[in-house]
C-alpha cells in the first residue's frame, strides 16, 4: 500500500515539476493563456466631480 501511494505521490510531484520547468500543460503555454485571460485594454472616461452647496445644487464656475 505504501508503494502504491508513494508511486502516485512521486508521479504527481514529477508532473508539477515538469509544469513549473516548461510552463506548458496539454500543449498550451500557460503564460499566453494567463495573458489572454487577465489582460484587457479599455479606455475609461472620467467625469469630474461637482461641488454642491447645502441644497444639493452644483456651484457654478466663475472665471
PDBQT receptor file of N, H, CA, C and O in Angstrom, charges set to zero:
ATOM      1  N   UNK A   1       0.826  -1.185   0.000  1.00  0.00    +0.000 N 
ATOM      2  CA  UNK A   1       0.000   0.000   0.000  1.00  0.00    +0.000 C 
ATOM      3  C   UNK A   1       0.883   1.267   0.000  1.00  0.00    +0.000 C 
ATOM      4  O   UNK A   1       0.587   2.242  -0.690  1.00  0.00    +0.000 OA
ATOM      5  N   UNK A   2       1.940   1.227   0.767  1.00  0.00    +0.000 N 
ATOM      6  H   UNK A   2       2.181   0.434   1.327  1.00  0.00    +0.000 HD
ATOM      7  CA  UNK A   2       2.864   2.361   0.823  1.00  0.00    +0.000 C 
ATOM      8  C   UNK A   2       3.528   2.580  -0.529  1.00  0.00    +0.000 C 
ATOM      9  O   UNK A   2       3.776   3.717  -0.928  1.00  0.00    +0.000 OA
ATOM     10  N   UNK A   3       3.813   1.496  -1.229  1.00  0.00    +0.000 N 
ATOM     11  H   UNK A   3       3.611   0.571  -0.905  1.00  0.00    +0.000 HD
ATOM     12  CA  UNK A   3       4.463   1.606  -2.539  1.00  0.00    +0.000 C 
ATOM     13  C   UNK A   3       3.509   2.262  -3.542  1.00  0.00    +0.000 C 
ATOM     14  O   UNK A   3       3.937   3.077  -4.359  1.00  0.00    +0.000 OA
ATOM     15  N   UNK A   4       2.238   1.917  -3.486  1.00  0.00    +0.000 N 
ATOM     16  H   UNK A   4       1.890   1.255  -2.823  1.00  0.00    +0.000 HD
ATOM     17  CA  UNK A   4       1.250   2.482  -4.420  1.00  0.00    +0.000 C 
ATOM     18  C   UNK A   4       1.084   3.976  -4.172  1.00  0.00    +0.000 C 
ATOM     19  O   UNK A   4       1.161   4.772  -5.107  1.00  0.00    +0.000 OA
ATOM     20  N   UNK A   5       0.858   4.361  -2.918  1.00  0.00    +0.000 N 
ATOM     21  H   UNK A   5       0.795   3.714  -2.158  1.00  0.00    +0.000 HD
ATOM     22  CA  UNK A   5       0.683   5.779  -2.602  1.00  0.00    +0.000 C 
ATOM     23  C   UNK A   5       1.977   6.566  -2.816  1.00  0.00    +0.000 C 
ATOM     24  O   UNK A   5       1.948   7.717  -3.250  1.00  0.00    +0.000 OA
ATOM     25  N   UNK A   6       3.082   5.950  -2.515  1.00  0.00    +0.000 N 
ATOM     26  H   UNK A   6       3.106   5.015  -2.163  1.00  0.00    +0.000 HD
ATOM     27  CA  UNK A   6       4.368   6.593  -2.768  1.00  0.00    +0.000 C 
ATOM     28  C   UNK A   6       4.588   6.828  -4.248  1.00  0.00    +0.000 C 
ATOM     29  O   UNK A   6       5.084   7.883  -4.644  1.00  0.00    +0.000 OA
ATOM     30  N   UNK A   7       4.223   5.852  -5.073  1.00  0.00    +0.000 N 
ATOM     31  H   UNK A   7       3.821   4.995  -4.751  1.00  0.00    +0.000 HD
ATOM     32  CA  UNK A   7       4.344   5.993  -6.533  1.00  0.00    +0.000 C 
ATOM     33  C   UNK A   7       3.423   7.066  -7.074  1.00  0.00    +0.000 C 
ATOM     34  O   UNK A   7       3.820   7.835  -7.950  1.00  0.00    +0.000 OA
ATOM     35  N   UNK A   8       2.185   7.135  -6.563  1.00  0.00    +0.000 N 
ATOM     36  H   UNK A   8       1.863   6.511  -5.851  1.00  0.00    +0.000 HD
ATOM     37  CA  UNK A   8       1.252   8.176  -7.004  1.00  0.00    +0.000 C 
ATOM     38  C   UNK A   8       1.750   9.567  -6.611  1.00  0.00    +0.000 C 
ATOM     39  O   UNK A   8       1.664  10.511  -7.397  1.00  0.00    +0.000 OA
ATOM     40  N   UNK A   9       2.267   9.683  -5.398  1.00  0.00    +0.000 N 
ATOM     41  H   UNK A   9       2.337   8.917  -4.760  1.00  0.00    +0.000 HD
ATOM     42  CA  UNK A   9       2.814  10.950  -4.953  1.00  0.00    +0.000 C 
ATOM     43  C   UNK A   9       4.009  11.360  -5.819  1.00  0.00    +0.000 C 
ATOM     44  O   UNK A   9       4.134  12.521  -6.210  1.00  0.00    +0.000 OA
ATOM     45  N   UNK A  10       4.863  10.416  -6.107  1.00  0.00    +0.000 N 
ATOM     46  H   UNK A  10       4.761   9.473  -5.790  1.00  0.00    +0.000 HD
ATOM     47  CA  UNK A  10       6.041  10.689  -6.935  1.00  0.00    +0.000 C 
ATOM     48  C   UNK A  10       5.626  11.108  -8.342  1.00  0.00    +0.000 C 
ATOM     49  O   UNK A  10       6.219  12.029  -8.904  1.00  0.00    +0.000 OA
ATOM     50  N   UNK A  11       4.624  10.455  -8.921  1.00  0.00    +0.000 N 
ATOM     51  H   UNK A  11       4.142   9.707  -8.465  1.00  0.00    +0.000 HD
ATOM     52  CA  UNK A  11       4.148  10.808 -10.259  1.00  0.00    +0.000 C 
ATOM     53  C   UNK A  11       3.561  12.227 -10.266  1.00  0.00    +0.000 C 
ATOM     54  O   UNK A  11       3.802  12.998 -11.194  1.00  0.00    +0.000 OA
ATOM     55  N   UNK A  12       2.802  12.557  -9.236  1.00  0.00    +0.000 N 
ATOM     56  H   UNK A  12       2.607  11.930  -8.482  1.00  0.00    +0.000 HD
ATOM     57  CA  UNK A  12       2.240  13.899  -9.127  1.00  0.00    +0.000 C 
ATOM     58  C   UNK A  12       3.346  14.939  -8.961  1.00  0.00    +0.000 C 
ATOM     59  O   UNK A  12       3.294  16.011  -9.562  1.00  0.00    +0.000 OA
ATOM     60  N   UNK A  13       4.326  14.622  -8.158  1.00  0.00    +0.000 N 
ATOM     61  H   UNK A  13       4.368  13.751  -7.669  1.00  0.00    +0.000 HD
ATOM     62  CA  UNK A  13       5.452  15.525  -7.936  1.00  0.00    +0.000 C 
ATOM     63  C   UNK A  13       6.207  15.776  -9.242  1.00  0.00    +0.000 C 
ATOM     64  O   UNK A  13       6.567  16.914  -9.541  1.00  0.00    +0.000 OA
ATOM     65  N   UNK A  14       6.445  14.728 -10.012  1.00  0.00    +0.000 N 
ATOM     66  H   UNK A  14       6.152  13.803  -9.769  1.00  0.00    +0.000 HD
ATOM     67  CA  UNK A  14       7.141  14.853 -11.298  1.00  0.00    +0.000 C 
ATOM     68  C   UNK A  14       6.322  15.712 -12.260  1.00  0.00    +0.000 C 
ATOM     69  O   UNK A  14       6.892  16.534 -12.977  1.00  0.00    +0.000 OA
ATOM     70  N   UNK A  15       4.998  15.540 -12.290  1.00  0.00    +0.000 N 
ATOM     71  H   UNK A  15       4.536  14.871 -11.707  1.00  0.00    +0.000 HD
ATOM     72  CA  UNK A  15       4.127  16.322 -13.164  1.00  0.00    +0.000 C 
ATOM     73  C   UNK A  15       4.197  17.804 -12.803  1.00  0.00    +0.000 C 
ATOM     74  O   UNK A  15       4.282  18.651 -13.693  1.00  0.00    +0.000 OA
ATOM     75  N   UNK A  16       4.163  18.127 -11.509  1.00  0.00    +0.000 N 
ATOM     76  H   UNK A  16       4.094  17.439 -10.786  1.00  0.00    +0.000 HD
ATOM     77  CA  UNK A  16       4.232  19.521 -11.062  1.00  0.00    +0.000 C 
ATOM     78  C   UNK A  16       5.584  20.131 -11.417  1.00  0.00    +0.000 C 
ATOM     79  O   UNK A  16       5.641  21.276 -11.865  1.00  0.00    +0.000 OA
ATOM     80  N   UNK A  17       6.656  19.396 -11.228  1.00  0.00    +0.000 N 
ATOM     81  H   UNK A  17       6.609  18.466 -10.865  1.00  0.00    +0.000 HD
ATOM     82  CA  UNK A  17       7.984  19.897 -11.573  1.00  0.00    +0.000 C 
ATOM     83  C   UNK A  17       8.081  20.138 -13.077  1.00  0.00    +0.000 C 
ATOM     84  O   UNK A  17       8.670  21.128 -13.513  1.00  0.00    +0.000 OA
ATOM     85  N   UNK A  18       7.510  19.245 -13.860  1.00  0.00    +0.000 N 
ATOM     86  H   UNK A  18       7.032  18.441 -13.505  1.00  0.00    +0.000 HD
ATOM     87  CA  UNK A  18       7.519  19.405 -15.329  1.00  0.00    +0.000 C 
ATOM     88  C   UNK A  18       6.758  20.669 -15.741  1.00  0.00    +0.000 C 
ATOM     89  O   UNK A  18       7.225  21.414 -16.602  1.00  0.00    +0.000 OA
ATOM     90  N   UNK A  19       5.600  20.916 -15.140  1.00  0.00    +0.000 N 
ATOM     91  H   UNK A  19       5.221  20.311 -14.439  1.00  0.00    +0.000 HD
ATOM     92  CA  UNK A  19       4.814  22.115 -15.451  1.00  0.00    +0.000 C 
ATOM     93  C   UNK A  19       5.590  23.372 -15.063  1.00  0.00    +0.000 C 
ATOM     94  O   UNK A  19       5.614  24.343 -15.819  1.00  0.00    +0.000 OA
ATOM     95  N   UNK A  20       6.219  23.361 -13.901  1.00  0.00    +0.000 N 
ATOM     96  H   UNK A  20       6.200  22.572 -13.286  1.00  0.00    +0.000 HD
ATOM     97  CA  UNK A  20       6.993  24.516 -13.452  1.00  0.00    +0.000 C 
ATOM     98  C   UNK A  20       8.186  24.766 -14.372  1.00  0.00    +0.000 C 
ATOM     99  O   UNK A  20       8.508  25.918 -14.665  1.00  0.00    +0.000 OA
ATOM    100  N   UNK A  21       8.831  23.723 -14.818  1.00  0.00    +0.000 N 
ATOM    101  H   UNK A  21       8.570  22.788 -14.580  1.00  0.00    +0.000 HD
ATOM    102  CA  UNK A  21      10.040  23.867 -15.630  1.00  0.00    +0.000 C 
ATOM    103  C   UNK A  21       9.727  24.327 -17.051  1.00  0.00    +0.000 C 
ATOM    104  O   UNK A  21      10.445  25.163 -17.599  1.00  0.00    +0.000 OA
ATOM    105  N   UNK A  22       8.666  23.793 -17.652  1.00  0.00    +0.000 N 
ATOM    106  H   UNK A  22       8.082  23.114 -17.206  1.00  0.00    +0.000 HD
ATOM    107  CA  UNK A  22       8.383  24.094 -19.057  1.00  0.00    +0.000 C 
ATOM    108  C   UNK A  22       7.320  25.174 -19.241  1.00  0.00    +0.000 C 
ATOM    109  O   UNK A  22       7.360  25.910 -20.227  1.00  0.00    +0.000 OA
ATOM    110  N   UNK A  23       6.378  25.280 -18.317  1.00  0.00    +0.000 N 
ATOM    111  H   UNK A  23       6.346  24.682 -17.517  1.00  0.00    +0.000 HD
ATOM    112  CA  UNK A  23       5.291  26.249 -18.457  1.00  0.00    +0.000 C 
ATOM    113  C   UNK A  23       4.250  25.823 -19.465  1.00  0.00    +0.000 C 
ATOM    114  O   UNK A  23       3.482  26.653 -19.950  1.00  0.00    +0.000 OA
ATOM    115  N   UNK A  24       4.211  24.536 -19.790  1.00  0.00    +0.000 N 
ATOM    116  H   UNK A  24       4.835  23.862 -19.396  1.00  0.00    +0.000 HD
ATOM    117  CA  UNK A  24       3.276  24.022 -20.791  1.00  0.00    +0.000 C 
ATOM    118  C   UNK A  24       2.434  22.908 -20.178  1.00  0.00    +0.000 C 
ATOM    119  O   UNK A  24       2.953  22.007 -19.519  1.00  0.00    +0.000 OA
ATOM    120  N   UNK A  25       1.112  22.989 -20.412  1.00  0.00    +0.000 N 
ATOM    121  H   UNK A  25       0.691  23.720 -20.947  1.00  0.00    +0.000 HD
ATOM    122  CA  UNK A  25       0.190  21.942 -19.967  1.00  0.00    +0.000 C 
ATOM    123  C   UNK A  25      -0.720  21.604 -21.135  1.00  0.00    +0.000 C 
ATOM    124  O   UNK A  25      -1.360  22.489 -21.704  1.00  0.00    +0.000 OA
ATOM    125  N   UNK A  26      -0.779  20.360 -21.486  1.00  0.00    +0.000 N 
ATOM    126  H   UNK A  26      -0.259  19.642 -21.024  1.00  0.00    +0.000 HD
ATOM    127  CA  UNK A  26      -1.621  19.875 -22.587  1.00  0.00    +0.000 C 
ATOM    128  C   UNK A  26      -1.389  20.683 -23.873  1.00  0.00    +0.000 C 
ATOM    129  O   UNK A  26      -2.336  20.973 -24.604  1.00  0.00    +0.000 OA
ATOM    130  N   UNK A  27      -0.160  21.034 -24.139  1.00  0.00    +0.000 N 
ATOM    131  H   UNK A  27       0.610  20.799 -23.545  1.00  0.00    +0.000 HD
ATOM    132  CA  UNK A  27       0.188  21.750 -25.353  1.00  0.00    +0.000 C 
ATOM    133  C   UNK A  27      -0.097  23.240 -25.316  1.00  0.00    +0.000 C 
ATOM    134  O   UNK A  27       0.125  23.927 -26.313  1.00  0.00    +0.000 OA
ATOM    135  N   UNK A  28      -0.583  23.762 -24.196  1.00  0.00    +0.000 N 
ATOM    136  H   UNK A  28      -0.764  23.204 -23.386  1.00  0.00    +0.000 HD
ATOM    137  CA  UNK A  28      -0.884  25.183 -24.080  1.00  0.00    +0.000 C 
ATOM    138  C   UNK A  28       0.167  25.855 -23.206  1.00  0.00    +0.000 C 
ATOM    139  O   UNK A  28       0.512  25.358 -22.135  1.00  0.00    +0.000 OA
ATOM    140  N   UNK A  29       0.667  26.985 -23.676  1.00  0.00    +0.000 N 
ATOM    141  H   UNK A  29       0.386  27.390 -24.546  1.00  0.00    +0.000 HD
ATOM    142  CA  UNK A  29       1.628  27.763 -22.903  1.00  0.00    +0.000 C 
ATOM    143  C   UNK A  29       0.845  28.546 -21.854  1.00  0.00    +0.000 C 
ATOM    144  O   UNK A  29      -0.026  29.349 -22.188  1.00  0.00    +0.000 OA
ATOM    145  N   UNK A  30       1.162  28.307 -20.588  1.00  0.00    +0.000 N 
ATOM    146  H   UNK A  30       1.869  27.655 -20.317  1.00  0.00    +0.000 HD
ATOM    147  CA  UNK A  30       0.387  28.903 -19.509  1.00  0.00    +0.000 C 
ATOM    148  C   UNK A  30       0.515  30.423 -19.469  1.00  0.00    +0.000 C 
ATOM    149  O   UNK A  30      -0.448  31.110 -19.129  1.00  0.00    +0.000 OA
ATOM    150  N   UNK A  31       1.667  30.953 -19.804  1.00  0.00    +0.000 N 
ATOM    151  H   UNK A  31       2.450  30.395 -20.080  1.00  0.00    +0.000 HD
ATOM    152  CA  UNK A  31       1.865  32.403 -19.768  1.00  0.00    +0.000 C 
ATOM    153  C   UNK A  31       0.956  33.102 -20.785  1.00  0.00    +0.000 C 
ATOM    154  O   UNK A  31       0.364  34.137 -20.480  1.00  0.00    +0.000 OA
ATOM    155  N   UNK A  32       0.846  32.547 -21.967  1.00  0.00    +0.000 N 
ATOM    156  H   UNK A  32       1.327  31.706 -22.215  1.00  0.00    +0.000 HD
ATOM    157  CA  UNK A  32      -0.013  33.132 -23.007  1.00  0.00    +0.000 C 
ATOM    158  C   UNK A  32      -1.476  33.009 -22.620  1.00  0.00    +0.000 C 
ATOM    159  O   UNK A  32      -2.265  33.921 -22.862  1.00  0.00    +0.000 OA
ATOM    160  N   UNK A  33      -1.832  31.906 -22.031  1.00  0.00    +0.000 N 
ATOM    161  H   UNK A  33      -1.190  31.165 -21.835  1.00  0.00    +0.000 HD
ATOM    162  CA  UNK A  33      -3.226  31.699 -21.617  1.00  0.00    +0.000 C 
ATOM    163  C   UNK A  33      -3.605  32.671 -20.507  1.00  0.00    +0.000 C 
ATOM    164  O   UNK A  33      -4.703  33.229 -20.514  1.00  0.00    +0.000 OA
ATOM    165  N   UNK A  34      -2.705  32.874 -19.559  1.00  0.00    +0.000 N 
ATOM    166  H   UNK A  34      -1.813  32.422 -19.553  1.00  0.00    +0.000 HD
ATOM    167  CA  UNK A  34      -2.970  33.812 -18.468  1.00  0.00    +0.000 C 
ATOM    168  C   UNK A  34      -3.052  35.240 -18.990  1.00  0.00    +0.000 C 
ATOM    169  O   UNK A  34      -3.894  36.017 -18.540  1.00  0.00    +0.000 OA
ATOM    170  N   UNK A  35      -2.192  35.588 -19.928  1.00  0.00    +0.000 N 
ATOM    171  H   UNK A  35      -1.508  34.957 -20.294  1.00  0.00    +0.000 HD
ATOM    172  CA  UNK A  35      -2.221  36.937 -20.501  1.00  0.00    +0.000 C 
ATOM    173  C   UNK A  35      -3.535  37.187 -21.222  1.00  0.00    +0.000 C 
ATOM    174  O   UNK A  35      -4.111  38.268 -21.097  1.00  0.00    +0.000 OA
ATOM    175  N   UNK A  36      -4.012  36.218 -21.965  1.00  0.00    +0.000 N 
ATOM    176  H   UNK A  36      -3.544  35.340 -22.067  1.00  0.00    +0.000 HD
ATOM    177  CA  UNK A  36      -5.279  36.369 -22.684  1.00  0.00    +0.000 C 
ATOM    178  C   UNK A  36      -6.451  36.469 -21.713  1.00  0.00    +0.000 C 
ATOM    179  O   UNK A  36      -7.454  37.120 -22.004  1.00  0.00    +0.000 OA
ATOM    180  N   UNK A  37      -6.319  35.828 -20.572  1.00  0.00    +0.000 N 
ATOM    181  H   UNK A  37      -5.504  35.298 -20.335  1.00  0.00    +0.000 HD
ATOM    182  CA  UNK A  37      -7.405  35.796 -19.604  1.00  0.00    +0.000 C 
ATOM    183  C   UNK A  37      -7.487  37.084 -18.802  1.00  0.00    +0.000 C 
ATOM    184  O   UNK A  37      -8.585  37.573 -18.535  1.00  0.00    +0.000 OA
ATOM    185  N   UNK A  38      -6.347  37.642 -18.413  1.00  0.00    +0.000 N 
ATOM    186  H   UNK A  38      -5.455  37.245 -18.630  1.00  0.00    +0.000 HD
ATOM    187  CA  UNK A  38      -6.344  38.742 -17.460  1.00  0.00    +0.000 C 
ATOM    188  C   UNK A  38      -6.005  40.103 -18.059  1.00  0.00    +0.000 C 
ATOM    189  O   UNK A  38      -6.343  41.121 -17.456  1.00  0.00    +0.000 OA
ATOM    190  N   UNK A  39      -5.366  40.164 -19.191  1.00  0.00    +0.000 N 
ATOM    191  H   UNK A  39      -5.090  39.337 -19.681  1.00  0.00    +0.000 HD
ATOM    192  CA  UNK A  39      -5.012  41.453 -19.768  1.00  0.00    +0.000 C 
ATOM    193  C   UNK A  39      -6.099  41.908 -20.721  1.00  0.00    +0.000 C 
ATOM    194  O   UNK A  39      -6.337  41.302 -21.766  1.00  0.00    +0.000 OA
ATOM    195  N   UNK A  40      -6.739  42.973 -20.338  1.00  0.00    +0.000 N 
ATOM    196  H   UNK A  40      -6.546  43.465 -19.489  1.00  0.00    +0.000 HD
ATOM    197  CA  UNK A  40      -7.769  43.560 -21.177  1.00  0.00    +0.000 C 
ATOM    198  C   UNK A  40      -7.479  45.053 -21.274  1.00  0.00    +0.000 C 
ATOM    199  O   UNK A  40      -7.034  45.673 -20.307  1.00  0.00    +0.000 OA
ATOM    200  N   UNK A  41      -7.730  45.612 -22.424  1.00  0.00    +0.000 N 
ATOM    201  H   UNK A  41      -8.091  45.109 -23.209  1.00  0.00    +0.000 HD
ATOM    202  CA  UNK A  41      -7.474  47.025 -22.622  1.00  0.00    +0.000 C 
ATOM    203  C   UNK A  41      -8.799  47.731 -22.811  1.00  0.00    +0.000 C 
ATOM    204  O   UNK A  41      -9.598  47.365 -23.673  1.00  0.00    +0.000 OA
ATOM    205  N   UNK A  42      -9.024  48.753 -21.991  1.00  0.00    +0.000 N 
ATOM    206  H   UNK A  42      -8.376  49.050 -21.291  1.00  0.00    +0.000 HD
ATOM    207  CA  UNK A  42     -10.249  49.532 -22.085  1.00  0.00    +0.000 C 
ATOM    208  C   UNK A  42      -9.945  50.969 -21.699  1.00  0.00    +0.000 C 
ATOM    209  O   UNK A  42      -9.106  51.227 -20.836  1.00  0.00    +0.000 OA
ATOM    210  N   UNK A  43     -10.628  51.896 -22.340  1.00  0.00    +0.000 N 
ATOM    211  H   UNK A  43     -11.310  51.687 -23.041  1.00  0.00    +0.000 HD
ATOM    212  CA  UNK A  43     -10.472  53.304 -22.023  1.00  0.00    +0.000 C 
ATOM    213  C   UNK A  43     -11.623  53.703 -21.112  1.00  0.00    +0.000 C 
ATOM    214  O   UNK A  43     -12.794  53.538 -21.456  1.00  0.00    +0.000 OA
ATOM    215  N   UNK A  44     -11.274  54.225 -19.953  1.00  0.00    +0.000 N 
ATOM    216  H   UNK A  44     -10.323  54.358 -19.673  1.00  0.00    +0.000 HD
ATOM    217  CA  UNK A  44     -12.274  54.678 -19.005  1.00  0.00    +0.000 C 
ATOM    218  C   UNK A  44     -12.334  56.200 -19.054  1.00  0.00    +0.000 C 
ATOM    219  O   UNK A  44     -11.341  56.880 -18.795  1.00  0.00    +0.000 OA
ATOM    220  N   UNK A  45     -13.483  56.716 -19.382  1.00  0.00    +0.000 N 
ATOM    221  H   UNK A  45     -14.290  56.164 -19.592  1.00  0.00    +0.000 HD
ATOM    222  CA  UNK A  45     -13.625  58.166 -19.397  1.00  0.00    +0.000 C 
ATOM    223  C   UNK A  45     -14.122  58.600 -18.029  1.00  0.00    +0.000 C 
ATOM    224  O   UNK A  45     -15.101  58.064 -17.509  1.00  0.00    +0.000 OA
ATOM    225  N   UNK A  46     -13.442  59.571 -17.459  1.00  0.00    +0.000 N 
ATOM    226  H   UNK A  46     -12.647  60.007 -17.881  1.00  0.00    +0.000 HD
ATOM    227  CA  UNK A  46     -13.797  60.040 -16.127  1.00  0.00    +0.000 C 
ATOM    228  C   UNK A  46     -14.525  61.377 -16.217  1.00  0.00    +0.000 C 
ATOM    229  O   UNK A  46     -14.153  62.255 -16.995  1.00  0.00    +0.000 OA
ATOM    230  N   UNK A  47     -15.549  61.506 -15.422  1.00  0.00    +0.000 N 
ATOM    231  H   UNK A  47     -15.851  60.792 -14.790  1.00  0.00    +0.000 HD
ATOM    232  CA  UNK A  47     -16.259  62.772 -15.332  1.00  0.00    +0.000 C 
ATOM    233  C   UNK A  47     -15.850  63.419 -14.020  1.00  0.00    +0.000 C 
ATOM    234  O   UNK A  47     -15.904  62.801 -12.956  1.00  0.00    +0.000 OA
ATOM    235  N   UNK A  48     -15.444  64.664 -14.120  1.00  0.00    +0.000 N 
ATOM    236  H   UNK A  48     -15.400  65.165 -14.984  1.00  0.00    +0.000 HD
ATOM    237  CA  UNK A  48     -15.014  65.351 -12.912  1.00  0.00    +0.000 C 
ATOM    238  C   UNK A  48     -16.208  65.547 -11.994  1.00  0.00    +0.000 C 
ATOM    239  O   UNK A  48     -17.342  65.719 -12.441  1.00  0.00    +0.000 OA
ATOM    240  N   UNK A  49     -15.923  65.515 -10.715  1.00  0.00    +0.000 N 
ATOM    241  H   UNK A  49     -15.002  65.375 -10.353  1.00  0.00    +0.000 HD
ATOM    242  CA  UNK A  49     -16.979  65.703  -9.730  1.00  0.00    +0.000 C 
ATOM    243  C   UNK A  49     -17.453  67.143  -9.653  1.00  0.00    +0.000 C 
ATOM    244  O   UNK A  49     -16.743  68.060 -10.066  1.00  0.00    +0.000 OA
ATOM    245  N   UNK A  50     -18.627  67.337  -9.137  1.00  0.00    +0.000 N 
ATOM    246  H   UNK A  50     -19.204  66.592  -8.801  1.00  0.00    +0.000 HD
ATOM    247  CA  UNK A  50     -19.204  68.668  -8.996  1.00  0.00    +0.000 C 
ATOM    248  C   UNK A  50     -19.227  69.026  -7.520  1.00  0.00    +0.000 C 
ATOM    249  O   UNK A  50     -19.470  68.176  -6.664  1.00  0.00    +0.000 OA
ATOM    250  N   UNK A  51     -18.973  70.285  -7.238  1.00  0.00    +0.000 N 
ATOM    251  H   UNK A  51     -18.776  70.976  -7.934  1.00  0.00    +0.000 HD
ATOM    252  CA  UNK A  51     -19.050  70.765  -5.861  1.00  0.00    +0.000 C 
ATOM    253  C   UNK A  51     -20.472  71.247  -5.639  1.00  0.00    +0.000 C 
ATOM    254  O   UNK A  51     -20.974  72.087  -6.386  1.00  0.00    +0.000 OA
ATOM    255  N   UNK A  52     -21.115  70.719  -4.620  1.00  0.00    +0.000 N 
ATOM    256  H   UNK A  52     -20.707  70.037  -4.014  1.00  0.00    +0.000 HD
ATOM    257  CA  UNK A  52     -22.515  71.033  -4.352  1.00  0.00    +0.000 C 
ATOM    258  C   UNK A  52     -22.637  71.926  -3.134  1.00  0.00    +0.000 C 
ATOM    259  O   UNK A  52     -21.830  71.866  -2.206  1.00  0.00    +0.000 OA
ATOM    260  N   UNK A  53     -23.678  72.766  -3.163  1.00  0.00    +0.000 N 
ATOM    261  H   UNK A  53     -24.333  72.815  -3.916  1.00  0.00    +0.000 HD
ATOM    262  CA  UNK A  53     -23.951  73.578  -1.982  1.00  0.00    +0.000 C 
ATOM    263  C   UNK A  53     -24.849  72.793  -1.030  1.00  0.00    +0.000 C 
ATOM    264  O   UNK A  53     -25.130  71.614  -1.247  1.00  0.00    +0.000 OA
ATOM    265  N   UNK A  54     -25.295  73.476   0.038  1.00  0.00    +0.000 N 
ATOM    266  H   UNK A  54     -25.067  74.433   0.214  1.00  0.00    +0.000 HD
ATOM    267  CA  UNK A  54     -26.127  72.781   1.034  1.00  0.00    +0.000 C 
ATOM    268  C   UNK A  54     -27.405  72.212   0.459  1.00  0.00    +0.000 C 
ATOM    269  O   UNK A  54     -27.882  71.164   0.894  1.00  0.00    +0.000 OA
ATOM    270  N   UNK A  55     -27.948  72.895  -0.507  1.00  0.00    +0.000 N 
ATOM    271  H   UNK A  55     -27.560  73.746  -0.860  1.00  0.00    +0.000 HD
ATOM    272  CA  UNK A  55     -29.209  72.466  -1.095  1.00  0.00    +0.000 C 
ATOM    273  C   UNK A  55     -29.060  71.372  -2.145  1.00  0.00    +0.000 C 
ATOM    274  O   UNK A  55     -30.058  70.860  -2.651  1.00  0.00    +0.000 OA
ATOM    275  N   UNK A  56     -27.805  71.005  -2.481  1.00  0.00    +0.000 N 
ATOM    276  H   UNK A  56     -26.994  71.422  -2.070  1.00  0.00    +0.000 HD
ATOM    277  CA  UNK A  56     -27.571  69.960  -3.462  1.00  0.00    +0.000 C 
ATOM    278  C   UNK A  56     -27.406  70.475  -4.872  1.00  0.00    +0.000 C 
ATOM    279  O   UNK A  56     -27.260  69.688  -5.807  1.00  0.00    +0.000 OA
ATOM    280  N   UNK A  57     -27.427  71.823  -5.045  1.00  0.00    +0.000 N 
ATOM    281  H   UNK A  57     -27.545  72.463  -4.286  1.00  0.00    +0.000 HD
ATOM    282  CA  UNK A  57     -27.239  72.401  -6.370  1.00  0.00    +0.000 C 
ATOM    283  C   UNK A  57     -25.751  72.531  -6.664  1.00  0.00    +0.000 C 
ATOM    284  O   UNK A  57     -24.959  72.834  -5.771  1.00  0.00    +0.000 OA
ATOM    285  N   UNK A  58     -25.384  72.307  -7.891  1.00  0.00    +0.000 N 
ATOM    286  H   UNK A  58     -26.027  72.061  -8.615  1.00  0.00    +0.000 HD
ATOM    287  CA  UNK A  58     -23.984  72.414  -8.298  1.00  0.00    +0.000 C 
ATOM    288  C   UNK A  58     -23.579  73.881  -8.317  1.00  0.00    +0.000 C 
ATOM    289  O   UNK A  58     -24.317  74.731  -8.816  1.00  0.00    +0.000 OA
ATOM    290  N   UNK A  59     -22.402  74.172  -7.770  1.00  0.00    +0.000 N 
ATOM    291  H   UNK A  59     -21.802  73.481  -7.365  1.00  0.00    +0.000 HD
ATOM    292  CA  UNK A  59     -21.874  75.528  -7.806  1.00  0.00    +0.000 C 
ATOM    293  C   UNK A  59     -21.361  75.826  -9.204  1.00  0.00    +0.000 C 
ATOM    294  O   UNK A  59     -20.783  74.962  -9.863  1.00  0.00    +0.000 OA
ATOM    295  N   UNK A  60     -21.579  77.059  -9.648  1.00  0.00    +0.000 N 
ATOM    296  H   UNK A  60     -22.049  77.760  -9.112  1.00  0.00    +0.000 HD
ATOM    297  CA  UNK A  60     -21.115  77.460 -10.967  1.00  0.00    +0.000 C 
ATOM    298  C   UNK A  60     -19.698  77.928 -10.897  1.00  0.00    +0.000 C 
ATOM    299  O   UNK A  60     -19.255  78.482  -9.891  1.00  0.00    +0.000 OA
ATOM    300  N   UNK A  61     -18.991  77.705 -11.965  1.00  0.00    +0.000 N 
ATOM    301  H   UNK A  61     -19.351  77.255 -12.783  1.00  0.00    +0.000 HD
ATOM    302  CA  UNK A  61     -17.583  78.114 -12.039  1.00  0.00    +0.000 C 
ATOM    303  C   UNK A  61     -17.524  79.569 -12.497  1.00  0.00    +0.000 C 
ATOM    304  O   UNK A  61     -18.133  79.946 -13.499  1.00  0.00    +0.000 OA
ATOM    305  N   UNK A  62     -16.773  80.385 -11.738  1.00  0.00    +0.000 N 
ATOM    306  H   UNK A  62     -16.278  80.080 -10.924  1.00  0.00    +0.000 HD
ATOM    307  CA  UNK A  62     -16.631  81.787 -12.075  1.00  0.00    +0.000 C 
ATOM    308  C   UNK A  62     -15.229  81.995 -12.641  1.00  0.00    +0.000 C 
ATOM    309  O   UNK A  62     -14.249  81.550 -12.043  1.00  0.00    +0.000 OA
ATOM    310  N   UNK A  63     -15.128  82.649 -13.756  1.00  0.00    +0.000 N 
ATOM    311  H   UNK A  63     -15.924  83.011 -14.242  1.00  0.00    +0.000 HD
ATOM    312  CA  UNK A  63     -13.832  82.876 -14.395  1.00  0.00    +0.000 C 
ATOM    313  C   UNK A  63     -13.199  84.098 -13.837  1.00  0.00    +0.000 C 
ATOM    314  O   UNK A  63     -12.097  84.464 -14.245  1.00  0.00    +0.000 OA
TER     315      UNK A  63
